[in-house]
Amino acid sequence: MNNPQTTTLSNPTADVMVTGYFYALALDGHQHRVGINGECTCYLGRQCPAVAIVREYLQRGGQRTERPPFGFYPVIPARCPVCKAEVCADPSLSSRHRGMGWRCSLGGVSHYWTQRGRITMKRRQLAECGKVV
C-alpha cells in the first residue's frame, strides 16, 4: 500500500499518492489526478496547482509512478510525437490495449496512426532482439 507524502507549495498543502500511472491528491475539496505527462485530469490541465504540487513532491524525492508498457498511453502525450504540435484527447481512438487516443492539432488522426505504426515497428525490432515488450 502506498503511503501518502505531504507536500506544501506556498499556500496549498496536499497528500500525494501514487495510484497506477497517476499521482492522486485532494486540493480545495476536489480530487485531482496528475499524469506522467504533467497534466491534471481536471479542466485546468497543466495550469492546475496540483501539477506544481506533484512536481515539488517529485523534486523532494517522492515515489514515482511506474512506467506504462512501451507504446501504451495512459494519458495523451504532452506534444505530438511526430511533429511536436499540441494534441487533444480523441476518445474514439482510445482502447484498453493502446490507452488514450489523441489527435494532433496539425496532422489530426494521421499523426496518431503514424505513431502507432512506429510503435508496432519498434516492438517487432525489440522482439527480434529477444526483448519482451
MARBA-3410 file (N, C-alpha, C, O; in Angstrom, 1 decimal):
133
0.8,-1.2,0.0,0.0,0.0,0.0,0.9,1.2,0.0,1.9,1.3,0.7 ~ 0.5,2.2,-0.7,1.2,3.5,-0.8,1.0,4.3,0.4,-0.1,4.5,0.8 ~ 2.1,4.9,0.9,2.0,5.9,2.0,2.0,7.3,1.4,2.9,7.7,0.7 ~ 0.9,8.1,1.6,0.9,9.4,1.1,2.0,10.2,1.7,2.3,10.1,2.9 ~ 2.6,11.2,1.0,3.6,12.1,1.5,3.0,13.5,1.3,2.6,13.8,0.3
3.1,14.2,2.4,2.6,15.6,2.4,3.6,16.5,1.7,4.8,16.5,2.0 ~ 3.1,17.3,0.8,3.9,18.4,0.1,3.2,19.7,0.3,2.0,19.8,0.1 ~ 4.0,20.7,0.6,3.4,22.1,0.8,4.0,22.9,-0.3,5.2,22.9,-0.5 ~ 3.2,23.7,-1.0,3.6,24.6,-2.0,3.1,26.0,-1.7,1.8,26.2,-1.8 ~ 3.9,26.9,-1.4,3.5,28.2,-0.9,2.2,28.1,0.0,2.4,28.0,1.2
1.0,28.1,-0.5,-0.2,28.0,0.3,-0.8,26.6,0.3,-1.1,26.1,1.3 ~ -1.1,26.0,-0.9,-1.7,24.7,-0.9,-0.9,23.6,-0.3,0.3,23.5,-0.5 ~ -1.6,22.7,0.5,-1.0,21.5,1.0,-1.8,20.4,0.6,-3.0,20.4,0.6 ~ -1.2,19.3,0.2,-1.9,18.1,-0.2,-1.1,16.8,0.0,0.2,16.9,0.0 ~ -1.8,15.7,0.3,-1.1,14.4,0.4,-1.1,13.8,-1.0,-2.2,13.7,-1.7
0.1,13.5,-1.5,0.2,12.9,-2.8,0.4,11.4,-2.7,1.2,10.9,-1.9 ~ -0.5,10.7,-3.5,-0.4,9.2,-3.5,-0.2,8.8,-4.9,-0.8,9.4,-5.9 ~ 0.6,7.7,-5.1,0.8,7.1,-6.4,-0.3,6.1,-6.6,-0.4,5.2,-5.8 ~ -1.1,6.2,-7.7,-2.1,5.2,-8.0,-2.0,4.9,-9.5,-2.4,5.7,-10.3 ~ -1.5,3.7,-9.8,-1.3,3.3,-11.2,-0.3,4.2,-11.8,0.8,4.3,-11.4
-0.7,4.8,-12.9,0.2,5.7,-13.7,-0.1,7.1,-13.3,0.4,8.0,-14.1 ~ -0.7,7.4,-12.2,-1.1,8.8,-11.9,-0.7,9.1,-10.4,-0.4,8.2,-9.6 ~ -0.6,10.4,-10.2,-0.4,11.0,-8.8,-1.8,11.5,-8.4,-2.3,12.3,-9.1 ~ -2.3,11.0,-7.3,-3.6,11.4,-6.9,-3.5,12.3,-5.6,-2.7,12.1,-4.7 ~ -4.3,13.4,-5.6,-4.3,14.3,-4.4,-5.6,15.0,-4.3,-6.3,15.2,-5.3
-6.0,15.4,-3.1,-7.2,16.3,-2.9,-6.7,17.7,-2.7,-5.8,17.9,-1.9 ~ -7.3,18.6,-3.4,-6.9,20.0,-3.3,-8.2,20.8,-3.3,-9.0,20.7,-4.2 ~ -8.4,21.7,-2.3,-9.6,22.5,-2.2,-10.9,21.7,-2.3,-11.8,22.1,-2.9 ~ -10.9,20.5,-1.7,-12.1,19.7,-1.7,-12.3,18.9,-3.0,-13.4,18.3,-3.1 ~ -11.4,19.0,-3.9,-11.6,18.2,-5.2,-10.5,17.2,-5.4,-9.3,17.5,-5.0
-10.8,16.1,-6.0,-9.8,15.1,-6.3,-9.1,15.5,-7.6,-9.8,15.9,-8.6 ~ -7.8,15.3,-7.6,-7.0,15.6,-8.8,-6.2,14.4,-9.1,-5.6,13.7,-8.2 ~ -6.0,14.1,-10.4,-5.1,13.1,-10.9,-4.1,13.7,-11.9,-4.6,14.2,-12.9 ~ -2.8,13.7,-11.6,-1.8,14.2,-12.4,-1.1,13.1,-13.1,-0.6,12.2,-12.5 ~ -1.1,13.1,-14.4,-0.4,12.1,-15.2,1.1,12.3,-15.4,1.6,13.4,-15.0
1.7,11.3,-15.9,3.2,11.4,-16.1,3.5,12.5,-17.2,4.7,12.8,-17.3 ~ 2.5,12.9,-17.9,2.8,14.0,-18.9,2.7,15.4,-18.2,2.8,16.4,-19.0 ~ 2.5,15.4,-16.9,2.5,16.7,-16.2,1.2,17.5,-16.4,1.2,18.7,-16.4 ~ 0.1,16.8,-16.6,-1.2,17.4,-16.8,-2.2,16.8,-15.9,-2.3,15.6,-15.7 ~ -3.0,17.7,-15.3,-4.1,17.2,-14.4,-5.3,16.8,-15.2,-5.5,17.4,-16.3
-6.0,15.9,-14.7,-7.2,15.4,-15.5,-8.4,16.4,-15.3,-9.4,16.2,-15.9 ~ -8.2,17.4,-14.4,-9.3,18.4,-14.3,-9.3,19.4,-15.5,-8.4,19.3,-16.3 ~ -10.3,20.3,-15.5,-10.4,21.2,-16.6,-9.2,22.2,-16.8,-9.0,22.8,-17.8 ~ -8.4,22.3,-15.7,-7.3,23.3,-15.8,-6.1,22.7,-16.5,-5.2,23.4,-16.9 ~ -6.0,21.4,-16.6,-4.9,20.7,-17.3,-3.6,21.1,-16.7,-3.4,20.9,-15.5
-2.6,21.6,-17.5,-1.3,22.0,-17.0,-1.3,23.2,-16.1,-0.3,23.4,-15.3 ~ -2.4,23.9,-16.1,-2.4,25.1,-15.2,-2.9,24.8,-13.8,-2.9,25.7,-13.0 ~ -3.3,23.6,-13.5,-3.8,23.2,-12.2,-2.7,23.3,-11.2,-1.6,22.8,-11.5 ~ -3.0,23.8,-10.0,-2.0,23.9,-8.9,-1.5,22.5,-8.5,-0.4,22.4,-8.0 ~ -2.3,21.5,-8.8,-1.9,20.1,-8.4,-0.6,19.7,-9.2,0.2,18.9,-8.7
-0.5,20.2,-10.4,0.7,19.9,-11.2,2.0,20.4,-10.5,3.0,19.6,-10.4 ~ 2.0,21.6,-10.0,3.1,22.1,-9.3,3.4,21.4,-8.0,4.5,21.2,-7.6 ~ 2.3,21.0,-7.3,2.5,20.2,-6.1,3.1,18.9,-6.3,4.0,18.5,-5.6 ~ 2.7,18.2,-7.4,3.3,16.9,-7.8,4.8,17.1,-8.2,5.7,16.3,-7.8 ~ 5.1,18.2,-8.9,6.4,18.5,-9.4,7.3,18.7,-8.1,8.4,18.1,-8.1
6.9,19.4,-7.2,7.6,19.6,-5.9,7.8,18.3,-5.1,8.8,18.0,-4.6 ~ 6.7,17.5,-5.1,6.8,16.2,-4.4,7.9,15.3,-5.0,8.6,14.7,-4.3 ~ 8.0,15.3,-6.4,9.0,14.5,-7.0,10.4,15.1,-6.8,11.3,14.3,-6.6 ~ 10.5,16.4,-6.8,11.8,17.0,-6.5,12.3,16.7,-5.1,13.5,16.7,-4.9 ~ 11.4,16.5,-4.2,11.8,16.2,-2.8,12.0,14.7,-2.7,12.2,14.2,-1.6
12.0,13.9,-3.8,12.3,12.5,-3.7,11.1,11.6,-3.5,11.2,10.5,-3.1 ~ 9.9,12.1,-3.8,8.7,11.3,-3.7,8.7,10.2,-4.6,9.3,10.2,-5.7 ~ 7.9,9.2,-4.3,7.7,8.0,-5.1,7.2,8.3,-6.5,6.3,9.1,-6.7 ~ 7.8,7.7,-7.5,7.4,7.9,-8.9,6.4,6.8,-9.3,6.4,5.7,-8.8 ~ 5.6,7.2,-10.3,4.7,6.2,-10.8,5.5,5.2,-11.6,6.6,5.5,-12.1
4.9,4.0,-11.8,5.6,3.0,-12.7,5.4,3.5,-14.1,4.4,4.2,-14.4 ~ 6.3,3.1,-14.9,6.2,3.5,-16.3,5.2,2.5,-17.0,5.2,1.3,-16.8 ~ 4.4,3.1,-17.9,3.5,2.2,-18.6,4.2,1.3,-19.6,5.4,1.6,-20.0 ~ 3.6,0.2,-20.1,4.3,-0.6,-21.1,4.6,0.2,-22.4,3.9,1.2,-22.7 ~ 5.6,-0.1,-23.1,6.0,0.6,-24.3,4.9,0.7,-25.2,4.2,-0.3,-25.6
4.6,1.9,-25.6,3.5,2.2,-26.6,2.1,2.4,-26.0,1.2,2.7,-26.8 ~ 2.0,2.2,-24.7,0.7,2.4,-24.1,0.6,3.9,-23.6,1.5,4.3,-22.9 ~ -0.5,4.6,-23.9,-0.7,5.9,-23.4,-1.7,6.0,-22.3,-2.9,6.0,-22.6 ~ -1.4,6.0,-21.0,-2.4,6.2,-20.0,-3.0,7.6,-20.1,-4.1,7.8,-19.6 ~ -2.3,8.5,-20.6,-2.7,9.9,-20.8,-2.2,10.3,-22.2,-1.3,9.7,-22.8
-2.8,11.4,-22.7,-2.3,11.9,-24.0,-0.9,12.4,-23.9,-0.5,12.9,-22.8 ~ -0.1,12.3,-25.0,1.3,12.8,-24.9,1.3,14.4,-24.7,0.3,15.0,-25.1 ~ 2.3,14.9,-24.1,2.4,16.3,-23.9,2.4,17.1,-25.2,1.9,18.2,-25.3 ~ 3.1,16.5,-26.2,3.1,17.0,-27.6,3.0,15.9,-28.6,3.3,14.7,-28.2 ~ 2.7,16.2,-29.8,2.6,15.1,-30.8,4.0,14.5,-31.0,5.0,15.3,-31.2
4.1,13.2,-30.9,5.4,12.6,-31.1,6.0,12.7,-32.5,7.2,12.5,-32.8 ~ 5.1,13.0,-33.5,5.5,13.1,-34.9,6.0,14.5,-35.2,7.1,14.7,-35.8 ~ 5.3,15.6,-34.8,5.7,16.9,-35.2,5.8,17.9,-34.1,6.2,19.1,-34.3 ~ 5.6,17.5,-32.8,5.7,18.3,-31.6,4.6,19.4,-31.5,4.8,20.3,-30.6 ~ 3.6,19.3,-32.3,2.4,20.2,-32.1,1.6,19.8,-30.9,1.8,18.8,-30.3
0.6,20.7,-30.5,-0.3,20.3,-29.4,-1.2,19.2,-29.8,-1.5,19.0,-31.0 ~ -1.6,18.4,-28.8,-2.6,17.3,-29.1,-3.8,17.5,-28.2,-3.7,18.2,-27.2 ~ -4.9,16.9,-28.5,-6.0,16.8,-27.7,-6.6,15.4,-27.7,-6.3,14.6,-28.6 ~ -7.3,15.1,-26.6,-7.8,13.7,-26.5,-8.8,13.4,-27.6,-9.6,14.3,-28.0 ~ -8.9,12.2,-28.1,-9.9,11.7,-29.0,-10.4,10.4,-28.5,-9.8,9.4,-28.9
-11.4,10.4,-27.7,-11.9,9.1,-27.1,-12.2,8.0,-28.2,-12.2,6.8,-27.9 ~ -12.6,8.4,-29.4,-12.9,7.4,-30.4,-11.7,6.6,-30.8,-11.8,5.5,-31.4 ~ -10.5,7.0,-30.5,-9.2,6.3,-30.7,-8.7,5.5,-29.5,-7.7,4.8,-29.6 ~ -9.3,5.7,-28.4,-8.9,5.0,-27.1,-9.2,3.5,-27.2,-10.2,3.1,-27.7 ~ -8.4,2.8,-26.5,-8.6,1.3,-26.4,-7.9,0.9,-25.1,-6.9,1.5,-24.7
-8.3,-0.3,-24.6,-7.6,-0.8,-23.4,-6.2,-1.3,-23.7,-5.4,-1.5,-22.8 ~ -5.9,-1.6,-25.0,-4.6,-2.1,-25.4,-3.7,-0.9,-25.8,-2.5,-1.1,-25.6 ~ -4.2,0.2,-26.3,-3.4,1.3,-26.7,-3.4,2.4,-25.7,-2.5,3.3,-25.7 ~ -4.4,2.5,-24.9,-4.6,3.6,-24.0,-5.4,4.8,-24.5,-6.2,4.5,-25.4 ~ -5.1,6.0,-24.1,-5.8,7.2,-24.5,-5.5,7.5,-26.0,-4.4,7.5,-26.5
-6.6,7.7,-26.7,-6.5,8.2,-28.1,-6.3,9.7,-28.1,-6.8,10.4,-27.2 ~ -5.6,10.2,-29.1,-5.4,11.6,-29.2,-5.3,12.0,-30.7,-5.1,11.1,-31.6 ~ -5.4,13.3,-31.0,-5.2,13.8,-32.3,-4.4,15.0,-32.3,-4.4,15.8,-31.3 ~ -3.6,15.2,-33.3,-2.6,16.3,-33.4,-3.4,17.5,-33.9,-4.2,17.4,-34.8 ~ -3.0,18.7,-33.4,-3.6,20.0,-33.9,-3.2,20.3,-35.3,-3.9,21.0,-36.0
-2.1,19.7,-35.8,-1.7,20.0,-37.2,-2.0,18.8,-38.1,-2.5,18.9,-39.2 ~ -1.6,17.6,-37.7,-1.8,16.4,-38.5,-3.0,15.5,-38.3,-3.2,14.5,-38.9 ~ -3.8,15.9,-37.3,-5.0,15.2,-37.0,-4.8,13.8,-36.6,-3.7,13.5,-36.0 ~ -5.7,12.9,-36.9,-5.5,11.5,-36.5,-4.4,10.8,-37.3,-4.0,9.7,-36.9 ~ -4.0,11.3,-38.4,-3.0,10.6,-39.2,-1.7,10.6,-38.4,-0.9,9.6,-38.6
-1.4,11.6,-37.6,-0.2,11.5,-36.8,-0.3,10.5,-35.7,0.6,9.9,-35.3 ~ -1.5,10.3,-35.1,-1.8,9.3,-34.2,-1.4,7.9,-34.8,-0.7,7.1,-34.2 ~ -2.0,7.6,-36.0,-1.7,6.4,-36.6,-0.3,6.2,-37.1,0.2,5.1,-37.1 ~ 0.4,7.3,-37.5,1.8,7.2,-37.8,2.6,6.8,-36.6,3.4,5.9,-36.7 ~ 2.3,7.4,-35.4,3.0,7.0,-34.2,2.7,5.5,-33.8,3.6,4.8,-33.4
1.4,5.1,-34.0,1.1,3.7,-33.7,1.9,2.8,-34.6,2.4,1.7,-34.2 ~ 2.1,3.1,-35.9,2.9,2.3,-36.8,4.4,2.3,-36.3,5.0,1.2,-36.4 ~ 4.9,3.4,-35.9,6.2,3.4,-35.3,6.4,2.5,-34.1,7.4,1.8,-34.0 ~ 5.4,2.5,-33.3,5.4,1.7,-32.1,5.4,0.2,-32.5,6.2,-0.6,-31.9 ~ 4.6,-0.2,-33.4,4.5,-1.5,-33.9,5.8,-2.0,-34.4,6.3,-3.1,-34.2
6.4,-1.1,-35.3,7.7,-1.5,-35.9,8.8,-1.6,-34.8,9.6,-2.6,-34.8 ~ 8.8,-0.7,-33.8,9.8,-0.8,-32.7,9.6,-2.1,-31.9,10.6,-2.7,-31.5 ~ 8.3,-2.4,-31.6,8.0,-3.7,-30.9,8.6,-4.9,-31.6,9.2,-5.8,-31.0 ~ 8.4,-4.9,-32.9,8.9,-6.0,-33.7,10.5,-6.1,-33.6,11.0,-7.2,-33.5 ~ 11.1,-4.9,-33.7,12.6,-4.9,-33.6,13.0,-5.4,-32.3,14.0,-6.1,-32.2
12.4,-5.0,-31.2,12.7,-5.4,-29.9,12.5,-6.9,-29.7,13.3,-7.6,-29.1 ~ 11.4,-7.4,-30.3,11.1,-8.9,-30.2,12.2,-9.7,-30.9,12.6,-10.7,-30.4 ~ 12.6,-9.2,-32.1,13.7,-9.9,-32.8,15.0,-9.9,-32.0,15.8,-10.8,-32.2 ~ 15.2,-9.0,-31.2,16.4,-8.9,-30.3,16.2,-9.7,-29.0,17.1,-9.8,-28.2 ~ 15.1,-10.4,-28.9,14.8,-11.2,-27.7,14.3,-10.4,-26.5,14.2,-10.9,-25.4
13.9,-9.2,-26.7,13.4,-8.3,-25.6,11.9,-8.5,-25.5,11.2,-8.5,-26.5 ~ 11.4,-8.5,-24.3,9.9,-8.6,-24.1,9.4,-7.2,-24.0,9.9,-6.4,-23.2 ~ 8.3,-7.0,-24.8,7.6,-5.7,-24.7,6.2,-5.9,-24.4,5.4,-4.9,-24.3
END
